[in-house]
């Protein structure tokens, strides 16, 4: 355990950030699963859910929770699934 006051404070702030980041990652994963299920079931709101997921992923990058390459990979994956289901290009 740290003896220096600033290091003790840093440990506490790191724990708080860790919990916040975990909850945000969980939120993104849940949204991804909902979008994938809607794509698989060919729901009409699949495009809306995919757009929400992309927005959440972009916000995670800005907050420093995800690396930009991971975000791009996840967005590409979900968009590809949507394109295959709808048989058209979004780009």
Buried (B, 14 or more C-beta within 10 A) or exposed (E): EEEEEEEEEEEEEEEEEEEEBEEBEEEBEEBBEBBBEBBEEEBEEBBEBBEBBBEBBBBBBEEEBBEEEEBEEBBEEBBEBBBEBEEEEEE
